[in-house]
Amino acid sequence: MSDAADAPTGADGPGGADQLGGADRHGITVRNAVVSDVPHIQRLCEPFVQKRILLGKDLVTLYGDVQEFQIAVGPDGVPIGCGALHVMWDDLAEVRTLALDAAWIRKGVGHRLLESLEGAARKLEIGRLFCLTFEVDFFEKHGYLNVGDEGLVSPDVYGELVRSTDEGVAEFLDLARVKPNTLGNSRMLKALPAL
């Protein structure tokens, strides 16, 4: 559960990375990712890629997307979790690549990351957050609703999004070419209150 230490502070953390919240009772902080975090992001994701829970991403893609990521850092300064916020349209973003070190699952780290990503979305004036997940219970506890295959964007916006080369956007649109990636996942959506 959240405590007062989860509130964003805006203070600079190690290496000048923007620290997004004070340390919690486990000594965990959440901050914006920096390029030196990319190998850690890949390390954190790899067990989930092997289980086909997350899509594998090449290092070049992770470096290109580093500004979308936030990192949970353990008390020893080592990254123990990551998550990304990918803006898709003027009122829609996706929470993606949420991954934790196995030793830190069920200790509030995922909650801290998701809460921080949602805060970043609100600052960008995003009204809705989408996720494609196997972790339905986790996201339901955070106010996400299972939306199935219903149209989440207008036909005009769909026509614009279908031009994207981003695999996550293709998954959001449920395009046939990415169907093997999405089998068994649930499409979930959360409406965000304005700041």
C-alpha positions as a Python dict, from the first residue, in 0.01 Angstrom:
ca = {
    (1, 'M'): (0, 0, 0),
    (2, 'S'): (95, 359, -50),
    (3, 'D'): (234, 576, 222),
    (4, 'A'): (324, 944, 242),
    (5, 'A'): (672, 869, 112),
    (6, 'D'): (518, 774, -226),
    (7, 'A'): (429, 1135, -305),
    (8, 'P'): (643, 1280, -587),
    (9, 'T'): (912, 1516, -464),
    (10, 'G'): (1079, 1627, -787),
    (11, 'A'): (1421, 1609, -617),
    (12, 'D'): (1719, 1498, -819),
    (13, 'G'): (1840, 1151, -739),
    (14, 'P'): (2173, 980, -811),
    (15, 'G'): (2339, 1089, -1132),
    (16, 'G'): (2093, 1376, -1173),
    (17, 'A'): (1802, 1139, -1245),
    (18, 'D'): (1473, 1297, -1147),
    (19, 'Q'): (1365, 1119, -827),
    (20, 'L'): (988, 1084, -823),
    (21, 'G'): (928, 986, -462),
    (22, 'G'): (1106, 945, -134),
    (23, 'A'): (1220, 610, -6),
    (24, 'D'): (947, 385, 132),
    (25, 'R'): (979, 159, 440),
    (26, 'H'): (1184, -88, 231),
    (27, 'G'): (1423, 186, 113),
    (28, 'I'): (1277, 183, -241),
    (29, 'T'): (1277, 496, -455),
    (30, 'V'): (1129, 556, -799),
    (31, 'R'): (1302, 781, -1050),
    (32, 'N'): (1318, 855, -1421),
    (33, 'A'): (1544, 618, -1611),
    (34, 'V'): (1886, 719, -1743),
    (35, 'V'): (2084, 547, -2017),
    (36, 'S'): (2292, 348, -1767),
    (37, 'D'): (1964, 181, -1659),
    (38, 'V'): (1906, 19, -1999),
    (39, 'P'): (2101, -303, -1926),
    (40, 'H'): (1907, -328, -1597),
    (41, 'I'): (1577, -283, -1782),
    (42, 'Q'): (1673, -566, -2013),
    (43, 'R'): (1782, -782, -1715),
    (44, 'L'): (1453, -716, -1532),
    (45, 'C'): (1244, -796, -1840),
    (46, 'E'): (1431, -1109, -1953),
    (47, 'P'): (1261, -1361, -1717),
    (48, 'F'): (921, -1234, -1836),
    (49, 'V'): (1032, -1246, -2199),
    (50, 'Q'): (1138, -1609, -2149),
    (51, 'K'): (791, -1687, -2008),
    (52, 'R'): (629, -1498, -2302),
    (53, 'I'): (469, -1250, -2063),
    (54, 'L'): (657, -953, -2213),
    (55, 'L'): (782, -894, -2564),
    (56, 'G'): (1157, -897, -2594),
    (57, 'K'): (1313, -569, -2703),
    (58, 'D'): (1652, -513, -2858),
    (59, 'L'): (1892, -287, -2671),
    (60, 'V'): (1869, -29, -2950),
    (61, 'T'): (1492, -7, -2890),
    (62, 'L'): (1535, 24, -2513),
    (63, 'Y'): (1792, 302, -2555),
    (64, 'G'): (1556, 481, -2794),
    (65, 'D'): (1271, 453, -2544),
    (66, 'V'): (1468, 523, -2224),
    (67, 'Q'): (1287, 854, -2166),
    (68, 'E'): (958, 662, -2130),
    (69, 'F'): (1089, 449, -1843),
    (70, 'Q'): (1084, 489, -1468),
    (71, 'I'): (1303, 279, -1241),
    (72, 'A'): (1246, 145, -891),
    (73, 'V'): (1577, 136, -707),
    (74, 'G'): (1646, -84, -406),
    (75, 'P'): (1812, 33, -84),
    (76, 'D'): (2151, -72, -226),
    (77, 'G'): (2105, 149, -535),
    (78, 'V'): (2043, -140, -776),
    (79, 'P'): (1737, -119, -1006),
    (80, 'I'): (1472, -370, -895),
    (81, 'G'): (1182, -271, -1119),
    (82, 'C'): (1091, -77, -1429),
    (83, 'G'): (788, 46, -1616),
    (84, 'A'): (722, 272, -1913),
    (85, 'L'): (458, 521, -2021),
    (86, 'H'): (407, 539, -2397),
    (87, 'V'): (184, 819, -2525),
    (88, 'M'): (-36, 694, -2809),
    (89, 'W'): (-272, 985, -2876),
    (90, 'D'): (-386, 1312, -2723),
    (91, 'D'): (-589, 1142, -2449),
    (92, 'L'): (-442, 793, -2443),
    (93, 'A'): (-119, 634, -2320),
    (94, 'E'): (-7, 280, -2248),
    (95, 'V'): (158, 146, -1935),
    (96, 'R'): (408, -104, -2070),
    (97, 'T'): (710, -311, -1978),
    (98, 'L'): (623, -323, -1607),
    (99, 'A'): (873, -573, -1466),
    (100, 'L'): (1017, -648, -1122),
    (101, 'D'): (1304, -846, -981),
    (102, 'A'): (1145, -1166, -845),
    (103, 'A'): (1272, -1092, -492),
    (104, 'W'): (1067, -772, -484),
    (105, 'I'): (730, -900, -610),
    (106, 'R'): (444, -839, -362),
    (107, 'K'): (637, -576, -168),
    (108, 'G'): (465, -268, -313),
    (109, 'V'): (724, -198, -583),
    (110, 'G'): (481, -256, -870),
    (111, 'H'): (230, -31, -697),
    (112, 'R'): (490, 245, -659),
    (113, 'L'): (591, 221, -1025),
    (114, 'L'): (233, 218, -1151),
    (115, 'E'): (135, 509, -927),
    (116, 'S'): (434, 708, -1053),
    (117, 'L'): (357, 629, -1419),
    (118, 'E'): (-3, 738, -1364),
    (119, 'G'): (122, 1064, -1210),
    (120, 'A'): (340, 1124, -1516),
    (121, 'A'): (39, 1061, -1741),
    (122, 'R'): (-170, 1315, -1547),
    (123, 'K'): (108, 1575, -1581),
    (124, 'L'): (93, 1519, -1958),
    (125, 'E'): (-287, 1568, -1940),
    (126, 'I'): (-354, 1211, -2052),
    (127, 'G'): (-711, 1109, -1973),
    (128, 'R'): (-692, 733, -2024),
    (129, 'L'): (-433, 464, -1961),
    (130, 'F'): (-431, 133, -2145),
    (131, 'C'): (-247, -186, -2062),
    (132, 'L'): (-229, -531, -2217),
    (133, 'T'): (-162, -773, -1933),
    (134, 'F'): (-179, -1117, -1778),
    (135, 'E'): (-184, -949, -1433),
    (136, 'V'): (-556, -866, -1431),
    (137, 'D'): (-597, -870, -1051),
    (138, 'F'): (-306, -628, -1000),
    (139, 'F'): (-444, -376, -1247),
    (140, 'E'): (-805, -416, -1125),
    (141, 'K'): (-686, -326, -774),
    (142, 'H'): (-556, -3, -927),
    (143, 'G'): (-883, 90, -1097),
    (144, 'Y'): (-831, -59, -1443),
    (145, 'L'): (-1128, -220, -1613),
    (146, 'N'): (-1121, -510, -1856),
    (147, 'V'): (-1238, -365, -2187),
    (148, 'G'): (-1214, -670, -2411),
    (149, 'D'): (-1220, -595, -2781),
    (150, 'E'): (-1438, -285, -2773),
    (151, 'G'): (-1324, 8, -2986),
    (152, 'L'): (-1113, 231, -2765),
    (153, 'V'): (-1054, 499, -3027),
    (154, 'S'): (-1260, 655, -3304),
    (155, 'P'): (-1220, 530, -3663),
    (156, 'D'): (-1025, 847, -3750),
    (157, 'V'): (-776, 794, -3466),
    (158, 'Y'): (-753, 424, -3556),
    (159, 'G'): (-658, 529, -3909),
    (160, 'E'): (-374, 741, -3771),
    (161, 'L'): (-252, 485, -3517),
    (162, 'V'): (-241, 204, -3773),
    (163, 'R'): (46, 395, -3941),
    (164, 'S'): (267, 352, -3635),
    (165, 'T'): (561, 113, -3654),
    (166, 'D'): (550, 58, -3276),
    (167, 'E'): (468, -304, -3185),
    (168, 'G'): (282, -192, -2871),
    (169, 'V'): (50, 26, -3079),
    (170, 'A'): (-11, -271, -3310),
    (171, 'E'): (-101, -479, -3004),
    (172, 'F'): (-334, -204, -2880),
    (173, 'L'): (-508, -203, -3219),
    (174, 'D'): (-521, -585, -3206),
    (175, 'L'): (-371, -614, -3556),
    (176, 'A'): (-351, -965, -3700),
    (177, 'R'): (29, -952, -3733),
    (178, 'V'): (71, -932, -3354),
    (179, 'K'): (-205, -1177, -3252),
    (180, 'P'): (47, -1441, -3132),
    (181, 'N'): (189, -1179, -2891),
    (182, 'T'): (-146, -1099, -2735),
    (183, 'L'): (-307, -1441, -2686),
    (184, 'G'): (-426, -1476, -2328),
    (185, 'N'): (-367, -1110, -2241),
    (186, 'S'): (-643, -885, -2114),
    (187, 'R'): (-702, -537, -2252),
    (188, 'M'): (-754, -298, -1962),
    (189, 'L'): (-826, 72, -1936),
    (190, 'K'): (-832, 332, -1661),
    (191, 'A'): (-977, 681, -1677),
    (192, 'L'): (-749, 924, -1495),
    (193, 'P'): (-884, 1215, -1293),
    (194, 'A'): (-740, 1550, -1395),
    (195, 'L'): (-479, 1714, -1171),
}
